[in-house]
Amino acid sequence: MKLIPFTLSNQLATPQSGGSIESNCNGITFINLGTDPVTVMGYPLIQNASFTPACNIGEVDETNYLAQWSGTTADQRLLVIRKNYSGNAF
C-alpha cells in the first residue's frame, strides 16, 4: 500500500466574509460551529453538523459553494476544511 501525503487547511466562514466559498482542493468539509442553521448548496446544517462532498484521489473540486445562514443571532460560524494531496497519487 502506498501512502500519499496530504495537507489540511482551515478557514472560518461567516456571513460577513461572503456566501461563496471557493474550493479548489481534493476534498472539502463544512462544519457548522455556530448556533444558527446554515445551508451549504442546499444541504441544511444544524449546530455541529457537517457536510463532506465525495471526492476521489486525483480529482480536484472546483465548485464555488454557496453558504446561507437562516438565523439571526451573532453566532454564525462555518468551519471549512480543505484537503490537498501533496504527493503523486498514482
TIVEX-581586 format. One record per atom (N, C-alpha, C): residue in three letters; atom name; x, y, z. Coordinates in nm, 4 decimals. Atoms other than C-alpha are relative to their C-alpha. Example, Ala and Ser with C-alpha at 12.3 -4.5 7.8 and 13.67 -1.06 7.14 Angstrom:
<pts>
<pt><r>ala</r><a>N</a><east>0.0890</east><north>-0.1190</north><up>0.0000</up></pt>
<pt><r>ala</r><a>CA</a><east>1.2300</east><north>-0.4500</north><up>0.7800</up></pt>
<pt><r>ala</r><a>C</a><east>0.0900</east><north>0.1200</north><up>0.0000</up></pt>
<pt><r>ser</r><a>N</a><east>-0.0820</east><north>-0.1190</north><up>-0.0060</up></pt>
<pt><r>ser</r><a>CA</a><east>1.3670</east><north>-0.1060</north><up>0.7140</up></pt>
<pt><r>ser</r><a>C</a><east>-0.0770</east><north>0.1090</north><up>0.0730</up></pt>
</pts>
This chain:
<pts>
<pt><r>met</r><a>N</a><east>0.0840</east><north>-0.1170</north><up>0.0000</up></pt>
<pt><r>met</r><a>CA</a><east>0.0000</east><north>0.0000</north><up>0.0000</up></pt>
<pt><r>met</r><a>C</a><east>0.0892</east><north>0.1241</north><up>0.0000</up></pt>
<pt><r>lys</r><a>N</a><east>-0.0762</east><north>-0.1236</north><up>0.0105</up></pt>
<pt><r>lys</r><a>CA</a><east>0.1373</east><north>0.3376</north><up>-0.0995</up></pt>
<pt><r>lys</r><a>C</a><east>-0.0698</east><north>0.1094</north><up>0.0802</up></pt>
<pt><r>leu</r><a>N</a><east>0.0552</east><north>-0.1124</north><up>-0.0758</up></pt>
<pt><r>leu</r><a>CA</a><east>0.0870</east><north>0.6240</north><up>0.1458</up></pt>
<pt><r>leu</r><a>C</a><east>0.0166</east><north>0.1276</north><up>-0.0800</up></pt>
<pt><r>ile</r><a>N</a><east>-0.0010</east><north>-0.1239</north><up>0.0773</up></pt>
<pt><r>ile</r><a>CA</a><east>0.0002</east><north>0.9554</north><up>-0.0148</up></pt>
<pt><r>ile</r><a>C</a><east>-0.0105</east><north>0.1176</north><up>0.0960</up></pt>
<pt><r>pro</r><a>N</a><east>0.0056</east><north>-0.1137</north><up>-0.0930</up></pt>
<pt><r>pro</r><a>CA</a><east>0.0873</east><north>1.2721</north><up>0.1783</up></pt>
<pt><r>pro</r><a>C</a><east>-0.1039</east><north>0.1029</north><up>-0.0427</up></pt>
<pt><r>phe</r><a>N</a><east>0.0959</east><north>-0.1060</north><up>0.0281</up></pt>
<pt><r>phe</r><a>CA</a><east>-0.1702</east><north>1.5477</north><up>0.2071</up></pt>
<pt><r>phe</r><a>C</a><east>0.0111</east><north>0.1073</north><up>0.1076</up></pt>
<pt><r>thr</r><a>N</a><east>0.0045</east><north>-0.1107</north><up>-0.0960</up></pt>
<pt><r>thr</r><a>CA</a><east>-0.2189</east><north>1.8813</north><up>0.3802</up></pt>
<pt><r>thr</r><a>C</a><east>-0.1452</east><north>0.0413</north><up>0.0198</up></pt>
<pt><r>leu</r><a>N</a><east>0.1321</east><north>-0.0532</north><up>-0.0311</up></pt>
<pt><r>leu</r><a>CA</a><east>-0.5250</east><north>2.0288</north><up>0.5508</up></pt>
<pt><r>leu</r><a>C</a><east>0.0131</east><north>0.1487</north><up>0.0272</up></pt>
<pt><r>ser</r><a>N</a><east>0.0029</east><north>-0.1426</north><up>-0.0316</up></pt>
<pt><r>ser</r><a>CA</a><east>-0.6101</east><north>2.3983</north><up>0.5616</up></pt>
<pt><r>ser</r><a>C</a><east>-0.1397</east><north>0.0349</north><up>0.0503</up></pt>
<pt><r>asn</r><a>N</a><east>0.1261</east><north>-0.0400</north><up>-0.0619</up></pt>
<pt><r>asn</r><a>CA</a><east>-0.8813</east><north>2.5623</north><up>0.7714</up></pt>
<pt><r>asn</r><a>C</a><east>-0.0343</east><north>0.1438</north><up>-0.0325</up></pt>
<pt><r>gln</r><a>N</a><east>0.0513</east><north>-0.1357</north><up>0.0191</up></pt>
<pt><r>gln</r><a>CA</a><east>-1.0948</east><north>2.8700</north><up>0.7088</up></pt>
<pt><r>gln</r><a>C</a><east>-0.1289</east><north>0.0105</north><up>0.0801</up></pt>
<pt><r>leu</r><a>N</a><east>0.1255</east><north>-0.0236</north><up>-0.0709</up></pt>
<pt><r>leu</r><a>CA</a><east>-1.3699</east><north>3.0155</north><up>0.9261</up></pt>
<pt><r>leu</r><a>C</a><east>-0.0828</east><north>0.0971</north><up>-0.0834</up></pt>
<pt><r>ala</r><a>N</a><east>0.0876</east><north>-0.0822</north><up>0.0822</up></pt>
<pt><r>ala</r><a>CA</a><east>-1.6505</east><north>3.1463</north><up>0.7059</up></pt>
<pt><r>ala</r><a>C</a><east>-0.1106</east><north>0.0582</north><up>0.0864</up></pt>
<pt><r>thr</r><a>N</a><east>0.1087</east><north>-0.0688</north><up>-0.0689</up></pt>
<pt><r>thr</r><a>CA</a><east>-1.9026</east><north>3.3991</north><up>0.8376</up></pt>
<pt><r>thr</r><a>C</a><east>-0.0836</east><north>0.0721</north><up>-0.1052</up></pt>
<pt><r>pro</r><a>N</a><east>0.0789</east><north>-0.0742</north><up>0.0981</up></pt>
<pt><r>pro</r><a>CA</a><east>-2.1862</east><north>3.5904</north><up>0.6683</up></pt>
<pt><r>pro</r><a>C</a><east>0.0732</east><north>0.1244</north><up>-0.0504</up></pt>
<pt><r>gln</r><a>N</a><east>-0.0737</east><north>-0.1193</north><up>0.0394</up></pt>
<pt><r>gln</r><a>CA</a><east>-1.9585</east><north>3.8943</north><up>0.6627</up></pt>
<pt><r>gln</r><a>C</a><east>0.1093</east><north>-0.0317</north><up>-0.1016</up></pt>
<pt><r>ser</r><a>N</a><east>-0.1058</east><north>0.0368</north><up>0.0946</up></pt>
<pt><r>ser</r><a>CA</a><east>-1.6937</east><north>3.7016</north><up>0.4664</up></pt>
<pt><r>ser</r><a>C</a><east>-0.0557</east><north>-0.0418</north><up>-0.1355</up></pt>
<pt><r>gly</r><a>N</a><east>0.0624</east><north>0.0311</north><up>0.1282</up></pt>
<pt><r>gly</r><a>CA</a><east>-1.9424</east><north>3.6305</north><up>0.1882</up></pt>
<pt><r>gly</r><a>C</a><east>-0.0554</east><north>-0.1401</north><up>-0.0041</up></pt>
<pt><r>gly</r><a>N</a><east>0.0666</east><north>0.1284</north><up>0.0065</up></pt>
<pt><r>gly</r><a>CA</a><east>-2.1654</east><north>3.3406</north><up>0.0954</up></pt>
<pt><r>gly</r><a>C</a><east>0.0632</east><north>-0.0986</north><up>-0.0957</up></pt>
<pt><r>ser</r><a>N</a><east>-0.0639</east><north>0.0884</north><up>0.0968</up></pt>
<pt><r>ser</r><a>CA</a><east>-1.9486</east><north>3.1994</north><up>-0.1852</up></pt>
<pt><r>ser</r><a>C</a><east>0.1329</east><north>-0.0492</north><up>0.0558</up></pt>
<pt><r>ile</r><a>N</a><east>-0.1219</east><north>0.0603</north><up>-0.0533</up></pt>
<pt><r>ile</r><a>CA</a><east>-1.6777</east><north>2.9577</north><up>-0.0717</up></pt>
<pt><r>ile</r><a>C</a><east>0.0652</east><north>-0.0801</north><up>-0.1114</up></pt>
<pt><r>glu</r><a>N</a><east>-0.0731</east><north>0.0652</north><up>0.1079</up></pt>
<pt><r>glu</r><a>CA</a><east>-1.4224</east><north>2.8567</north><up>-0.3334</up></pt>
<pt><r>glu</r><a>C</a><east>0.0722</east><north>-0.1233</north><up>0.0537</up></pt>
<pt><r>ser</r><a>N</a><east>-0.0638</east><north>0.1227</north><up>-0.0497</up></pt>
<pt><r>ser</r><a>CA</a><east>-1.2914</east><north>2.5013</north><up>-0.3036</up></pt>
<pt><r>ser</r><a>C</a><east>0.1421</east><north>-0.0156</north><up>-0.0549</up></pt>
<pt><r>asn</r><a>N</a><east>-0.1313</east><north>0.0225</north><up>0.0612</up></pt>
<pt><r>asn</r><a>CA</a><east>-1.0017</east><north>2.4319</north><up>-0.5471</up></pt>
<pt><r>asn</r><a>C</a><east>0.0872</east><north>-0.0910</north><up>0.0849</up></pt>
<pt><r>cys</r><a>N</a><east>-0.0718</east><north>0.0953</north><up>-0.0840</up></pt>
<pt><r>cys</r><a>CA</a><east>-0.8939</east><north>2.1258</north><up>-0.3481</up></pt>
<pt><r>cys</r><a>C</a><east>-0.0422</east><north>-0.1414</north><up>-0.0375</up></pt>
<pt><r>asn</r><a>N</a><east>0.0344</east><north>0.1397</north><up>0.0255</up></pt>
<pt><r>asn</r><a>CA</a><east>-0.9082</east><north>1.7455</north><up>-0.3474</up></pt>
<pt><r>asn</r><a>C</a><east>-0.1184</east><north>-0.0468</north><up>0.0819</up></pt>
<pt><r>gly</r><a>N</a><east>0.1134</east><north>0.0340</north><up>-0.0851</up></pt>
<pt><r>gly</r><a>CA</a><east>-1.1669</east><north>1.7307</north><up>-0.0694</up></pt>
<pt><r>gly</r><a>C</a><east>-0.0330</east><north>0.1175</north><up>0.0902</up></pt>
<pt><r>ile</r><a>N</a><east>0.0416</east><north>-0.1136</north><up>-0.0826</up></pt>
<pt><r>ile</r><a>CA</a><east>-1.3681</east><north>1.9764</north><up>0.1383</up></pt>
<pt><r>ile</r><a>C</a><east>-0.1067</east><north>-0.0474</north><up>0.0996</up></pt>
<pt><r>thr</r><a>N</a><east>0.0969</east><north>0.0308</north><up>-0.1050</up></pt>
<pt><r>thr</r><a>CA</a><east>-1.5664</east><north>1.9549</north><up>0.4625</up></pt>
<pt><r>thr</r><a>C</a><east>-0.0501</east><north>0.1303</north><up>0.0602</up></pt>
<pt><r>phe</r><a>N</a><east>0.0619</east><north>-0.1155</north><up>-0.0640</up></pt>
<pt><r>phe</r><a>CA</a><east>-1.8078</east><north>2.2073</north><up>0.6136</up></pt>
<pt><r>phe</r><a>C</a><east>-0.0558</east><north>-0.0445</north><up>0.1349</up></pt>
<pt><r>ile</r><a>N</a><east>0.0519</east><north>0.0301</north><up>-0.1334</up></pt>
<pt><r>ile</r><a>CA</a><east>-1.8854</east><north>2.2062</north><up>0.9882</up></pt>
<pt><r>ile</r><a>C</a><east>-0.0615</east><north>0.1273</north><up>0.0568</up></pt>
<pt><r>asn</r><a>N</a><east>0.0667</east><north>-0.1160</north><up>-0.0586</up></pt>
<pt><r>asn</r><a>CA</a><east>-2.1410</east><north>2.4428</north><up>1.1433</up></pt>
<pt><r>asn</r><a>C</a><east>0.0399</east><north>0.0104</north><up>0.1469</up></pt>
<pt><r>leu</r><a>N</a><east>-0.0443</east><north>-0.0221</north><up>-0.1383</up></pt>
<pt><r>leu</r><a>CA</a><east>-1.9717</east><north>2.5718</north><up>1.4611</up></pt>
<pt><r>leu</r><a>C</a><east>-0.0903</east><north>0.0974</north><up>0.0743</up></pt>
<pt><r>gly</r><a>N</a><east>0.0894</east><north>-0.0974</north><up>-0.0620</up></pt>
<pt><r>gly</r><a>CA</a><east>-2.2378</east><north>2.8356</north><up>1.5256</up></pt>
<pt><r>gly</r><a>C</a><east>-0.1314</east><north>-0.0622</north><up>0.0431</up></pt>
<pt><r>thr</r><a>N</a><east>0.1309</east><north>0.0474</north><up>-0.0444</up></pt>
<pt><r>thr</r><a>CA</a><east>-2.5831</east><north>2.8085</north><up>1.6744</up></pt>
<pt><r>thr</r><a>C</a><east>-0.1076</east><north>0.0208</north><up>-0.1060</up></pt>
<pt><r>asp</r><a>N</a><east>0.0971</east><north>-0.0225</north><up>0.1075</up></pt>
<pt><r>asp</r><a>CA</a><east>-2.7649</east><north>2.9436</north><up>1.3667</up></pt>
<pt><r>asp</r><a>C</a><east>0.0138</east><north>-0.1075</north><up>-0.1077</up></pt>
<pt><r>pro</r><a>N</a><east>-0.0068</east><north>0.0959</north><up>0.1101</up></pt>
<pt><r>pro</r><a>CA</a><east>-2.8550</east><north>2.6910</north><up>1.0954</up></pt>
<pt><r>pro</r><a>C</a><east>0.0630</east><north>0.0649</north><up>-0.1242</up></pt>
<pt><r>val</r><a>N</a><east>-0.0589</east><north>-0.0467</north><up>0.1250</up></pt>
<pt><r>val</r><a>CA</a><east>-2.6615</east><north>2.7236</north><up>0.7689</up></pt>
<pt><r>val</r><a>C</a><east>-0.0292</east><north>-0.1051</north><up>-0.1066</up></pt>
<pt><r>thr</r><a>N</a><east>0.0235</east><north>0.0895</north><up>0.1127</up></pt>
<pt><r>thr</r><a>CA</a><east>-2.7356</east><north>2.5752</north><up>0.4278</up></pt>
<pt><r>thr</r><a>C</a><east>0.1173</east><north>0.0136</north><up>-0.0960</up></pt>
<pt><r>val</r><a>N</a><east>-0.1116</east><north>0.0018</north><up>0.0946</up></pt>
<pt><r>val</r><a>CA</a><east>-2.4461</east><north>2.4728</north><up>0.2013</up></pt>
<pt><r>val</r><a>C</a><east>-0.0460</east><north>-0.0770</north><up>-0.1226</up></pt>
<pt><r>met</r><a>N</a><east>0.0437</east><north>0.0592</north><up>0.1266</up></pt>
<pt><r>met</r><a>CA</a><east>-2.5503</east><north>2.4066</north><up>-0.1592</up></pt>
<pt><r>met</r><a>C</a><east>-0.1286</east><north>-0.0816</north><up>0.0170</up></pt>
<pt><r>gly</r><a>N</a><east>0.1279</east><north>0.0653</north><up>-0.0203</up></pt>
<pt><r>gly</r><a>CA</a><east>-2.8988</east><north>2.3099</north><up>-0.0393</up></pt>
<pt><r>gly</r><a>C</a><east>-0.0031</east><north>-0.1022</north><up>0.1123</up></pt>
<pt><r>tyr</r><a>N</a><east>-0.0059</east><north>0.0954</north><up>-0.1112</up></pt>
<pt><r>tyr</r><a>CA</a><east>-2.7812</east><north>2.0834</north><up>0.2464</up></pt>
<pt><r>tyr</r><a>C</a><east>-0.0046</east><north>0.0770</north><up>0.1318</up></pt>
<pt><r>pro</r><a>N</a><east>0.0111</east><north>-0.0738</north><up>-0.1268</up></pt>
<pt><r>pro</r><a>CA</a><east>-2.9033</east><north>2.2174</north><up>0.5834</up></pt>
<pt><r>pro</r><a>C</a><east>0.0914</east><north>-0.0602</north><up>0.1068</up></pt>
<pt><r>leu</r><a>N</a><east>-0.0891</east><north>0.0425</north><up>-0.1083</up></pt>
<pt><r>leu</r><a>CA</a><east>-2.6548</east><north>2.2025</north><up>0.8708</up></pt>
<pt><r>leu</r><a>C</a><east>-0.0408</east><north>0.0687</north><up>0.1294</up></pt>
<pt><r>ile</r><a>N</a><east>0.0270</east><north>-0.0554</north><up>-0.1319</up></pt>
<pt><r>ile</r><a>CA</a><east>-2.7644</east><north>2.2480</north><up>1.2306</up></pt>
<pt><r>ile</r><a>C</a><east>0.1331</east><north>0.0094</north><up>0.0749</up></pt>
<pt><r>gln</r><a>N</a><east>-0.1217</east><north>-0.0162</north><up>-0.0786</up></pt>
<pt><r>gln</r><a>CA</a><east>-2.5126</east><north>2.3218</north><up>1.5057</up></pt>
<pt><r>gln</r><a>C</a><east>0.0754</east><north>-0.1333</north><up>0.0098</up></pt>
<pt><r>asn</r><a>N</a><east>-0.0932</east><north>0.1135</north><up>-0.0051</up></pt>
<pt><r>asn</r><a>CA</a><east>-2.2136</east><north>2.0785</north><up>1.4949</up></pt>
<pt><r>asn</r><a>C</a><east>-0.0202</east><north>-0.1045</north><up>-0.1100</up></pt>
<pt><r>ala</r><a>N</a><east>0.0171</east><north>0.0922</north><up>0.1123</up></pt>
<pt><r>ala</r><a>CA</a><east>-2.3400</east><north>1.9048</north><up>1.1785</up></pt>
<pt><r>ala</r><a>C</a><east>0.1050</east><north>0.0300</north><up>-0.1069</up></pt>
<pt><r>ser</r><a>N</a><east>-0.1006</east><north>-0.0184</north><up>0.1044</up></pt>
<pt><r>ser</r><a>CA</a><east>-2.1039</east><north>1.8514</north><up>0.8845</up></pt>
<pt><r>ser</r><a>C</a><east>-0.0510</east><north>-0.0513</north><up>-0.1341</up></pt>
<pt><r>phe</r><a>N</a><east>0.0309</east><north>0.0400</north><up>0.1371</up></pt>
<pt><r>phe</r><a>CA</a><east>-2.1204</east><north>1.8071</north><up>0.5073</up></pt>
<pt><r>phe</r><a>C</a><east>0.1332</east><north>-0.0161</north><up>-0.0729</up></pt>
<pt><r>thr</r><a>N</a><east>-0.1228</east><north>0.0285</north><up>0.0742</up></pt>
<pt><r>thr</r><a>CA</a><east>-1.8432</east><north>1.6422</north><up>0.3014</up></pt>
<pt><r>thr</r><a>C</a><east>-0.0366</east><north>-0.0618</north><up>-0.1339</up></pt>
<pt><r>pro</r><a>N</a><east>0.0259</east><north>0.0578</north><up>0.1319</up></pt>
<pt><r>pro</r><a>CA</a><east>-1.8990</east><north>1.6005</north><up>-0.0731</up></pt>
<pt><r>pro</r><a>C</a><east>0.1070</east><north>-0.1050</north><up>-0.0336</up></pt>
<pt><r>ala</r><a>N</a><east>-0.0939</east><north>0.1057</north><up>0.0366</up></pt>
<pt><r>ala</r><a>CA</a><east>-1.7374</east><north>1.2841</north><up>-0.2110</up></pt>
<pt><r>ala</r><a>C</a><east>0.0975</east><north>0.0492</north><up>-0.1067</up></pt>
<pt><r>cys</r><a>N</a><east>-0.1028</east><north>-0.0349</north><up>0.0969</up></pt>
<pt><r>cys</r><a>CA</a><east>-1.4107</east><north>1.3272</north><up>-0.3985</up></pt>
<pt><r>cys</r><a>C</a><east>0.1066</east><north>-0.1094</north><up>0.0057</up></pt>
<pt><r>asn</r><a>N</a><east>-0.0997</east><north>0.1064</north><up>0.0079</up></pt>
<pt><r>asn</r><a>CA</a><east>-1.1552</east><north>1.0694</north><up>-0.5144</up></pt>
<pt><r>asn</r><a>C</a><east>0.1400</east><north>0.0573</north><up>-0.0155</up></pt>
<pt><r>ile</r><a>N</a><east>-0.1395</east><north>-0.0400</north><up>0.0199</up></pt>
<pt><r>ile</r><a>CA</a><east>-0.7766</east><north>1.0854</north><up>-0.5152</up></pt>
<pt><r>ile</r><a>C</a><east>0.0216</east><north>0.0301</north><up>-0.1475</up></pt>
<pt><r>gly</r><a>N</a><east>-0.0260</east><north>-0.0402</north><up>0.1371</up></pt>
<pt><r>gly</r><a>CA</a><east>-0.6629</east><north>1.2660</north><up>-0.8275</up></pt>
<pt><r>gly</r><a>C</a><east>-0.1038</east><north>0.0965</north><up>-0.0551</up></pt>
<pt><r>glu</r><a>N</a><east>0.1025</east><north>-0.0953</north><up>0.0427</up></pt>
<pt><r>glu</r><a>CA</a><east>-0.9824</east><north>1.4702</north><up>-0.8599</up></pt>
<pt><r>glu</r><a>C</a><east>0.0217</east><north>0.1336</north><up>0.0695</up></pt>
<pt><r>val</r><a>N</a><east>-0.0054</east><north>-0.1338</north><up>-0.0588</up></pt>
<pt><r>val</r><a>CA</a><east>-0.9927</east><north>1.8441</north><up>-0.7984</up></pt>
<pt><r>val</r><a>C</a><east>-0.1408</east><north>0.0572</north><up>-0.0025</up></pt>
<pt><r>asp</r><a>N</a><east>0.1321</east><north>-0.0610</north><up>-0.0133</up></pt>
<pt><r>asp</r><a>CA</a><east>-1.3131</east><north>2.0037</north><up>-0.6718</up></pt>
<pt><r>asp</r><a>C</a><east>0.0153</east><north>0.1500</north><up>-0.0245</up></pt>
<pt><r>glu</r><a>N</a><east>-0.0082</east><north>-0.1420</north><up>0.0342</up></pt>
<pt><r>glu</r><a>CA</a><east>-1.3523</east><north>2.3452</north><up>-0.8356</up></pt>
<pt><r>glu</r><a>C</a><east>-0.1320</east><north>0.0728</north><up>0.0230</up></pt>
<pt><r>thr</r><a>N</a><east>0.1318</east><north>-0.0559</north><up>-0.0268</up></pt>
<pt><r>thr</r><a>CA</a><east>-1.7005</east><north>2.4173</north><up>-0.7014</up></pt>
<pt><r>thr</r><a>C</a><east>0.0092</east><north>0.1272</north><up>0.0832</up></pt>
<pt><r>asn</r><a>N</a><east>0.0209</east><north>-0.1148</north><up>-0.0876</up></pt>
<pt><r>asn</r><a>CA</a><east>-1.7960</east><north>2.7564</north><up>-0.5605</up></pt>
<pt><r>asn</r><a>C</a><east>-0.1262</east><north>-0.0314</north><up>0.0806</up></pt>
<pt><r>tyr</r><a>N</a><east>0.1112</east><north>0.0390</north><up>-0.0865</up></pt>
<pt><r>tyr</r><a>CA</a><east>-2.0134</east><north>2.6512</north><up>-0.2666</up></pt>
<pt><r>tyr</r><a>C</a><east>-0.0694</east><north>0.1237</north><up>0.0554</up></pt>
<pt><r>leu</r><a>N</a><east>0.0790</east><north>-0.1105</north><up>-0.0532</up></pt>
<pt><r>leu</r><a>CA</a><east>-2.2936</east><north>2.8822</north><up>-0.1536</up></pt>
<pt><r>leu</r><a>C</a><east>-0.0441</east><north>-0.0341</north><up>0.1417</up></pt>
<pt><r>ala</r><a>N</a><east>0.0414</east><north>0.0176</north><up>-0.1397</up></pt>
<pt><r>ala</r><a>CA</a><east>-2.3445</east><north>2.9162</north><up>0.2232</up></pt>
<pt><r>ala</r><a>C</a><east>-0.0990</east><north>0.1109</north><up>0.0346</up></pt>
<pt><r>gln</r><a>N</a><east>0.1027</east><north>-0.0967</north><up>-0.0382</up></pt>
<pt><r>gln</r><a>CA</a><east>-2.6608</east><north>3.0843</north><up>0.3528</up></pt>
<pt><r>gln</r><a>C</a><east>-0.0478</east><north>-0.0309</north><up>0.1414</up></pt>
<pt><r>trp</r><a>N</a><east>0.0462</east><north>0.0147</north><up>-0.1382</up></pt>
<pt><r>trp</r><a>CA</a><east>-2.7490</east><north>3.1404</north><up>0.7190</up></pt>
<pt><r>trp</r><a>C</a><east>-0.1466</east><north>0.0377</north><up>0.0084</up></pt>
<pt><r>ser</r><a>N</a><east>0.1433</east><north>-0.0267</north><up>-0.0116</up></pt>
<pt><r>ser</r><a>CA</a><east>-3.1143</east><north>3.1295</north><up>0.8204</up></pt>
<pt><r>ser</r><a>C</a><east>-0.0370</east><north>0.0606</north><up>0.1348</up></pt>
<pt><r>gly</r><a>N</a><east>0.0276</east><north>-0.0572</north><up>-0.1312</up></pt>
<pt><r>gly</r><a>CA</a><east>-3.0879</east><north>3.2514</north><up>1.1805</up></pt>
<pt><r>gly</r><a>C</a><east>0.0350</east><north>0.1474</north><up>0.0054</up></pt>
<pt><r>thr</r><a>N</a><east>-0.0245</east><north>-0.1440</north><up>-0.0147</up></pt>
<pt><r>thr</r><a>CA</a><east>-3.0480</east><north>3.5995</north><up>1.3159</up></pt>
<pt><r>thr</r><a>C</a><east>0.0924</east><north>0.0324</north><up>0.1167</up></pt>
<pt><r>thr</r><a>N</a><east>-0.0898</east><north>-0.0290</north><up>-0.1115</up></pt>
<pt><r>thr</r><a>CA</a><east>-2.8074</east><north>3.5599</north><up>1.6100</up></pt>
<pt><r>thr</r><a>C</a><east>0.1373</east><north>0.0356</north><up>-0.0541</up></pt>
<pt><r>ala</r><a>N</a><east>-0.1364</east><north>-0.0379</north><up>0.0397</up></pt>
<pt><r>ala</r><a>CA</a><east>-2.4465</east><north>3.6723</north><up>1.6051</up></pt>
<pt><r>ala</r><a>C</a><east>0.0919</east><north>-0.1211</north><up>-0.0089</up></pt>
<pt><r>asp</r><a>N</a><east>-0.0846</east><north>0.1191</north><up>-0.0006</up></pt>
<pt><r>asp</r><a>CA</a><east>-2.3194</east><north>3.3127</north><up>1.6287</up></pt>
<pt><r>asp</r><a>C</a><east>-0.0153</east><north>-0.0765</north><up>-0.1314</up></pt>
<pt><r>gln</r><a>N</a><east>0.0089</east><north>0.0591</north><up>0.1328</up></pt>
<pt><r>gln</r><a>CA</a><east>-2.2835</east><north>3.2309</north><up>1.2589</up></pt>
<pt><r>gln</r><a>C</a><east>0.1409</east><north>-0.0308</north><up>-0.0488</up></pt>
<pt><r>arg</r><a>N</a><east>-0.1364</east><north>0.0399</north><up>0.0350</up></pt>
<pt><r>arg</r><a>CA</a><east>-1.9605</east><north>3.0360</north><up>1.2003</up></pt>
<pt><r>arg</r><a>C</a><east>-0.0019</east><north>-0.1346</north><up>-0.0709</up></pt>
<pt><r>leu</r><a>N</a><east>-0.0075</east><north>0.1220</north><up>0.0791</up></pt>
<pt><r>leu</r><a>CA</a><east>-1.8889</east><north>2.7733</north><up>0.9375</up></pt>
<pt><r>leu</r><a>C</a><east>0.1476</east><north>-0.0327</north><up>-0.0216</up></pt>
<pt><r>leu</r><a>N</a><east>-0.1389</east><north>0.0422</north><up>0.0184</up></pt>
<pt><r>leu</r><a>CA</a><east>-1.5572</east><north>2.5851</north><up>0.9526</up></pt>
<pt><r>leu</r><a>C</a><east>0.0115</east><north>-0.0712</north><up>-0.1341</up></pt>
<pt><r>val</r><a>N</a><east>-0.0252</east><north>0.0602</north><up>0.1302</up></pt>
<pt><r>val</r><a>CA</a><east>-1.4234</east><north>2.4964</north><up>0.6068</up></pt>
<pt><r>val</r><a>C</a><east>0.1386</east><north>-0.0644</north><up>0.0055</up></pt>
<pt><r>ile</r><a>N</a><east>-0.1270</east><north>0.0721</north><up>-0.0019</up></pt>
<pt><r>ile</r><a>CA</a><east>-1.1523</east><north>2.2287</north><up>0.5914</up></pt>
<pt><r>ile</r><a>C</a><east>0.0249</east><north>-0.0529</north><up>-0.1406</up></pt>
<pt><r>arg</r><a>N</a><east>-0.0367</east><north>0.0442</north><up>0.1348</up></pt>
<pt><r>arg</r><a>CA</a><east>-0.9756</east><north>2.1706</north><up>0.2590</up></pt>
<pt><r>arg</r><a>C</a><east>0.1140</east><north>-0.1023</north><up>0.0094</up></pt>
<pt><r>lys</r><a>N</a><east>-0.1035</east><north>0.1033</north><up>0.0047</up></pt>
<pt><r>lys</r><a>CA</a><east>-0.7680</east><north>1.8620</north><up>0.1814</up></pt>
<pt><r>lys</r><a>C</a><east>0.0651</east><north>0.0028</north><up>-0.1368</up></pt>
<pt><r>asn</r><a>N</a><east>-0.0764</east><north>0.0008</north><up>0.1240</up></pt>
<pt><r>asn</r><a>CA</a><east>-0.4941</east><north>1.8743</north><up>-0.0808</up></pt>
<pt><r>asn</r><a>C</a><east>0.1096</east><north>-0.1048</north><up>0.0070</up></pt>
<pt><r>tyr</r><a>N</a><east>-0.1058</east><north>0.0995</north><up>0.0052</up></pt>
<pt><r>tyr</r><a>CA</a><east>-0.2725</east><north>1.5826</north><up>-0.1793</up></pt>
<pt><r>tyr</r><a>C</a><east>0.1277</east><north>0.0669</north><up>-0.0481</up></pt>
<pt><r>ser</r><a>N</a><east>-0.1262</east><north>-0.0673</north><up>0.0319</up></pt>
<pt><r>ser</r><a>CA</a><east>0.0911</east><north>1.6930</north><up>-0.1880</up></pt>
<pt><r>ser</r><a>C</a><east>0.0983</east><north>-0.0902</north><up>-0.0727</up></pt>
<pt><r>gly</r><a>N</a><east>-0.0892</east><north>0.0924</north><up>0.0694</up></pt>
<pt><r>gly</r><a>CA</a><east>0.2434</east><north>1.3831</north><up>-0.3451</up></pt>
<pt><r>gly</r><a>C</a><east>-0.0655</east><north>-0.0546</north><up>-0.1249</up></pt>
<pt><r>asn</r><a>N</a><east>0.0540</east><north>0.0632</north><up>0.1203</up></pt>
<pt><r>asn</r><a>CA</a><east>0.1936</east><north>1.1791</north><up>-0.6587</up></pt>
<pt><r>asn</r><a>C</a><east>-0.1005</east><north>-0.1065</north><up>0.0434</up></pt>
<pt><r>ala</r><a>N</a><east>0.1059</east><north>0.0917</north><up>-0.0420</up></pt>
<pt><r>ala</r><a>CA</a><east>-0.1367</east><north>0.9963</north><up>-0.6137</up></pt>
<pt><r>ala</r><a>C</a><east>-0.0069</east><north>-0.1257</north><up>-0.0863</up></pt>
<pt><r>phe</r><a>N</a><east>0.0104</east><north>0.1140</north><up>0.0908</up></pt>
<pt><r>phe</r><a>CA</a><east>-0.0691</east><north>0.7458</north><up>-0.8893</up></pt>
<pt><r>phe</r><a>C</a><east>0.1290</east><north>-0.0781</north><up>-0.0067</up></pt>
</pts>
